[in-house]
Amino acid sequence: MHIFITGAAGMVGRKLTARLAADGALNNRRIDKLTLLDVTAPGKPDTFSGSVETVAGDIADSTALGKLIASRPDVIFHLAAVVSAEAELDFDKGLRINLDGSRALLDAVRAVGDGYNPRLVFTSSIAVFGAPFPDAISDDFHLTPLTSYGTQKAATELLLADYTRRGFLSGVGIRLPSIVVRPGKPNKAVSGFFSSIIREPLAGQDAVLPVEETVLHWHASPRAAVGFLIHAAGLDAGKLGPRINLTMPGVCCTVAEQIAALRRIAGDKVAARIRREPDALIARIVAGWPSRFDARRARELGFRGDASFDDIIRVHIEDELGGKIVN
Amino acid sequence: MHIFITGAAGMVGRKLTARLAADGALNNRRIDKLTLLDVTAPGKPDTFSGSVETVAGDIADSTALGKLIASRPDVIFHLAAVVSAEAELDFDKGLRINLDGSRALLDAVRAVGDGYNPRLVFTSSIAVFGAPFPDAISDDFHLTPLTSYGTQKAATELLLADYTRRGFLSGVGIRLPSIVVRPGKPNKAVSGFFSSIIREPLAGQDAVLPVEETVLHWHASPRAAVGFLIHAAGLDAGKLGPRINLTMPGVCCTVAEQIAALRRIAGDKVAARIRREPDALIARIVAGWPSRFDARRARELGFRGDASFDDIIRVHIEDELGGKIVN
C-alpha cells in the first residue's frame, strides 16, 4: 500500500507519519511506500522498512501535485493548511492553500481516472461552525463560519462530498477538536493557552491563563487525532453514506476542569504555576468559539476520542515527556 | 445608481430587468445605468430612460469581468448559473460557471478596493439542502447538497459570507424556491411538471403529471422571486447580521392542492387537461428534494412570498396570459 500525506511536516502530520511507520500497515495491508509533502521537506521516519519519498512543494502547484498523484497512492491524508490566524491575516494565501490547494488535490485525483478511487481523509475543523450556537452542536447544525479559515475548510468539505458522490474518490472529512496538549513552545495562537496551562507547569514553568475558568472548550489529544485519521482511512463507505464530513468526538470541559485534572495528576505545586491574567480581547474571541458537540454520528461510526481530560494530560506526559513531570 | 446583472438573459434576469426599468429606481435612488451580462447579449428593456449596456461574455472570464466591475456598479445581481441538470451532466462546466465564475465576480469586486463595497445579491437555491430532511427545514439546518449544482451554490454562499464579513462587499444570498409557473415551453427539467400542469391547461393544452398528488413542494412565482431580489438589494446589513444566506419564503403545497387551486381559478374543464402518467424515475428524484421550510429569518427581515398557490396561478395569468384563460 502507498500512502500520501500532505502537510506531513506539521505537528499532526509528523505524529501520523510516525504512527504509520511504527505500525507498518494500514487497514490490514502492509505499507510499502510513504510520500510526504510539505512546504519544507518533511523528515523521514526512523523505524520504517518501506520506501519514503519526501517532497518540498506547494499544495496549490497543480502540475507538481498531478505528478505525485499519478503514482496512484491508495490512501491520501490531506492535512496541508494555512492555520486560522494566518488565513485571517493573509486572505489570498489562505484561499490559495486552503481552498485552491484542496481543489487542486481533488482535481489531480480526478484527472488520473481509469477507475482510480483512493480514500482521501481531509482534516477539517470545528471552525466551520460559527456563533451563535445551541448548547450542544448536533451533526445537522448549519455551517456559518466566522473566519476565512473556517470558510475555506467548509467549502472544501462541500467539494469533497461532491467529488465522492460522483465517484472520483472516497472522501472522509473529519472536523478535529482543538488539539491539546500541543507539544513545543508557546505560540501566538489565541487558543494556545489551552495547551500552555498544562504544558508549561508540567515542565516546571509558569503559564498565563487569559480567560475565566468557566470557559468551556472541545479538546482532543494529538494521539486521539492520529487515531481519528487512521480510523477514517479504514471506514466503510457504505456505512458512512453521503454525509461524509463528521464532527469528531472530543472532551468537553471547562478551564477549571482542565486545572483540576492537572492537579489530580501532577499535584498542587504544578497546578499553582498557572497565573491568572485576564485578557479581554482573548476572552471575547474565545466566547465566539463552539464549545460542545453531540458527535453522535462519529461515535456510531466507531471514532473514539480521549476518555477524559486526565487522559489527555497522561498522553502528553507519555508521548512528550518520557513519563516525567517536573515537580 | 448603476446596477449590474449577471445572467440577465435568463427568465428571472429578464423579469428583474423589466421591473427595474419600469420602476426607474431602486432603494429610493434613480437608476441611471443598467449593465446586463449573459453568454448571449441580453435584450434591452423597452421602457427605460437611463443608459443600458448589454454584454455577451463568460462570467468566468475574470479579465472581462474586472473591466465591467471597475466602473463600480452600486448593486450587483448575480444570477448567472448553469442549471442543475447541466451541472450534473457537465461537471467541469458547472464548476467553472457556478463556482469559479462566482469567485471571479467576488474577486473582481475585491480588486477594485478604495472603499468600494457594493451590495451583491446572489441567487442561491434550496438545492443546497440534501435528504434526509426533517419535517420542516429550519434556518439552521446543515448544508449537505446531493447535486453538483447544490454544492457549487453552497460553496459560493460560504465565500459570499466571508467576503462580506471582511468588508470587500455587502452580500445577500437568497435561496429561491422552485419558480412556478415558469413561462414558455415545457422543458426537460425534472421539476418542469410543477409548472406544466398549470401552464399547459391554462393555454388549452394537455399536461402530464408524472408523480403522486401527495408530493409536497416549495414554490414561488417569478414575480415573488423578483420581489425577493429587490428586497435583498435594500436590506439593512446591520439587521441582516453575519448569516447573510437566507431561505426565501415559499408556498408549500401538494400537487393535489396545486390542482385544486387551478380548478378554483379556471374551472373543471381546464383542470381535466392533466393526465396522470406515473414515472418511477421522476418520482424517485423528486422524493429526494426538500419540500417544506421554516423560513422565519427571511420573513422577519421583511421578505414576502406569494400568499397562496392560487396567487401563484393568478400571477401567471396576469403576467404571461394578459389575463386570459383558454377554457
Interface residues (C-beta under 8 A of the other chain):
Chain A: F91 G130 P134 D139 D140 F141 H142 L143 T144 P145 L146 S148 T151 A154 A155 L158 L159 A161 D162 R165 R166 P242 R243
Chain B: F91 G130 P134 D139 D140 F141 H142 L143 T144 P145 L146 S148 T151 A154 A155 L158 L159 A161 D162 R165 R166 P242 R243
